[in-house]
Amino acid sequence: MNVTGTIAALGVALLFAVALFAMTVGELQVAGFCFLSASLLIYLRERYLVD
């Protein structure tokens, strides 16, 4: 089991949850930053953490 890859995937899920919550309360800059961060984390996970 790849622990670092799993932690990164949980981080992505958390970032998406925060982004969706931020969108519902009108904090669009926070939501955009969370979506961007999640996208970068997905890229880094697929590029370096998953075999």
DAPE-V878689 format. One record per backbone hydrogen bond with DSSP energy under -0.5 kcal/mol. CO is the residue of the C=O (numbers start at 1). NH is the residue of the N-H. Records with the same first field share a line. If there is no record, write none. Layout:
CO = NH  NH
//
This chain:
1 = 3
2 = 6
3 = 7
4 = 8
5 = 9
6 = 10
7 = 11
8 = 12
9 = 13
10 = 14
11 = 15
12 = 16
13 = 17
14 = 18
15 = 19
16 = 20
17 = 21
18 = 22
19 = 23
20 = 24
21 = 25
22 = 27
23 = 26
26 = 28
27 = 31
28 = 32
29 = 33
30 = 34
31 = 35
32 = 36
33 = 37
34 = 38
35 = 39
36 = 40
37 = 41
38 = 42
39 = 43
40 = 44
41 = 45
42 = 46
43 = 47
44 = 48  49
45 = 49  50
//
